[in-house]
Amino acid sequence: MPATEPSHSKFDLTGKTALITGGGRGIGLQIALTLQRAGANIILSDADESRLPQAAQRFPVKPQVHQLDVTDAKAVRELAGRIVDCPDILVNNAGVSRAAPTRDTTDEDWRTVLSVNLDGVFYCSRTFGSLMAERGSGAIVNISSMCGEIVTRQQSVVTAYNASKAGVNMVTKTLACEWARSGVRVNAVAPGFVRSDMTDKYPKEVITAWSNQTPMGRFAEPEEIASAVQFLASDASSYMTGTILLVDGGYTCW
Ligand SMILES: NC(=O)c1ccc[n+]([C@@H]2O[C@H](COP(=O)([O-])OP(=O)(O)OC[C@H]3O[C@@H](n4cnc5c(N)ncnc54)[C@H](O)[C@@H]3O)[C@@H](O)[C@H]2O)c1
């Protein structure tokens, strides 16, 4: 077989532009740092504007930053108007969780979780994915959760969160089919437990129980989610679309 380009170059994102939602901290910020290290130009967004200046300082090359609440469809469209070129990569990462038994879950909590985690993915994909499809290329990576497929043990009930992530998985598969012949791939990463502000709020005994219930015996670091996103955003996954890629330390095997 003739020598071709080294296989690792397929992971390279030089010349690509990546928009990350909810990138002001946690997994989203780490995804943005990882994609920049792979060569991408970064557009960092978050609903909480106050997080962006500090987050931006972490980047060797200053990213573009934009305040964006993904639940606001009009703001999503306006952002597309402000960004000169359509991004090559969209990472729908913004997400929230509210843990409470179902009978104590308020209408407001149900709506908040569904609107950030599911409406937000739909609004951003509709706007930016349509532009990508028109152009004929692009990759969307949705940050789902293993909770889109299974109910985790020993935890305050998170009906809204689980339903929202199951919805994200179906949006992923449906858009993957809709845009497959327009050159746009749509995939999701479904993390298990990850060390971040979202999980730090739980009591130590819950964190220990979740670690013990995970075959690998620990939480993921945000970098371990970000590298899976880089793979799905890059040509290394060129024949993958509609995939929900579990990154869960084996949790769903038991
Ligand atoms: N931490 C985990 O264990 C875990 C596991 C599986 C999946 N996830 C998913 O990973 C993603 C990131 O989670 P994280 O742990 O980094 O959480 P985090 O709370 O640390 O960060 C979430 C970010 O999203 C932003 N955000 C919230 N609402 C928004 C909105 N309406 N519009 C735009 N931005 C908004 C927040 O300001 C924050 O910066 C979420 O989708 C979450 O569901 C997390």
PDBQT file of the ligand as one rigid body, heavy atoms in Angstrom, charges set to zero:
ROOT
HETATM    1  N1  LIG A 301     -20.865  16.743  34.620  1.00  0.00    +0.000 N 
HETATM    2  C1  LIG A 301     -21.363  15.563  34.302  1.00  0.00    +0.000 C 
HETATM    3  O1  LIG A 301     -21.225  14.569  35.049  1.00  0.00    +0.000 OA
HETATM    4  C2  LIG A 301     -22.098  15.381  32.993  1.00  0.00    +0.000 A 
HETATM    5  C3  LIG A 301     -22.435  14.070  32.620  1.00  0.00    +0.000 A 
HETATM    6  C4  LIG A 301     -23.097  13.879  31.412  1.00  0.00    +0.000 A 
HETATM    7  C5  LIG A 301     -23.407  14.951  30.612  1.00  0.00    +0.000 A 
HETATM    8  N2  LIG A 301     -23.079  16.211  31.007  1.00  0.00    +0.000 N 
HETATM    9  C6  LIG A 301     -23.451  17.301  30.112  1.00  0.00    +0.000 C 
HETATM   10  O2  LIG A 301     -22.300  18.045  29.772  1.00  0.00    +0.000 OA
HETATM   11  C7  LIG A 301     -22.681  19.407  29.482  1.00  0.00    +0.000 C 
HETATM   12  C8  LIG A 301     -21.793  20.363  30.276  1.00  0.00    +0.000 C 
HETATM   13  O3  LIG A 301     -21.972  20.072  31.657  1.00  0.00    +0.000 OA
HETATM   14  P1  LIG A 301     -20.964  20.593  32.794  1.00  0.00    +0.000 P 
HETATM   15  O4  LIG A 301     -20.832  19.469  33.753  1.00  0.00    +0.000 OA
HETATM   16  O5  LIG A 301     -19.756  21.212  32.218  1.00  0.00    +0.000 OA
HETATM   17  O6  LIG A 301     -21.898  21.694  33.472  1.00  0.00    +0.000 OA
HETATM   18  P2  LIG A 301     -21.550  23.125  34.108  1.00  0.00    +0.000 P 
HETATM   19  O7  LIG A 301     -22.739  23.467  34.929  1.00  0.00    +0.000 OA
HETATM   20  O8  LIG A 301     -20.209  23.094  34.755  1.00  0.00    +0.000 OA
HETATM   21  O9  LIG A 301     -21.461  24.088  32.816  1.00  0.00    +0.000 OA
HETATM   22  C9  LIG A 301     -22.577  24.347  32.017  1.00  0.00    +0.000 C 
HETATM   23  C10 LIG A 301     -22.400  25.674  31.311  1.00  0.00    +0.000 C 
HETATM   24  O10 LIG A 301     -23.593  25.888  30.529  1.00  0.00    +0.000 OA
HETATM   25  C11 LIG A 301     -23.985  27.236  30.686  1.00  0.00    +0.000 C 
HETATM   26  N3  LIG A 301     -25.432  27.384  30.450  1.00  0.00    +0.000 N 
HETATM   27  C12 LIG A 301     -26.449  27.070  31.286  1.00  0.00    +0.000 A 
HETATM   28  N4  LIG A 301     -27.628  27.413  30.731  1.00  0.00    +0.000 NA
HETATM   29  C13 LIG A 301     -27.349  27.939  29.509  1.00  0.00    +0.000 A 
HETATM   30  C14 LIG A 301     -28.139  28.475  28.460  1.00  0.00    +0.000 A 
HETATM   31  N5  LIG A 301     -29.463  28.588  28.575  1.00  0.00    +0.000 N 
HETATM   32  N6  LIG A 301     -27.509  28.893  27.325  1.00  0.00    +0.000 NA
HETATM   33  C15 LIG A 301     -26.147  28.821  27.203  1.00  0.00    +0.000 A 
HETATM   34  N7  LIG A 301     -25.357  28.371  28.198  1.00  0.00    +0.000 NA
HETATM   35  C16 LIG A 301     -25.942  27.919  29.321  1.00  0.00    +0.000 A 
HETATM   36  C17 LIG A 301     -23.600  27.602  32.103  1.00  0.00    +0.000 C 
HETATM   37  O11 LIG A 301     -23.502  29.017  32.281  1.00  0.00    +0.000 OA
HETATM   38  C18 LIG A 301     -22.273  26.871  32.261  1.00  0.00    +0.000 C 
HETATM   39  O12 LIG A 301     -21.180  27.685  31.870  1.00  0.00    +0.000 OA
HETATM   40  C19 LIG A 301     -24.172  19.498  29.817  1.00  0.00    +0.000 C 
HETATM   41  O13 LIG A 301     -24.933  19.346  28.652  1.00  0.00    +0.000 OA
HETATM   42  C20 LIG A 301     -24.381  18.314  30.744  1.00  0.00    +0.000 C 
HETATM   43  O14 LIG A 301     -25.723  17.869  30.743  1.00  0.00    +0.000 OA
HETATM   44  C21 LIG A 301     -22.432  16.447  32.178  1.00  0.00    +0.000 A 
ENDROOT
TORSDOF 0
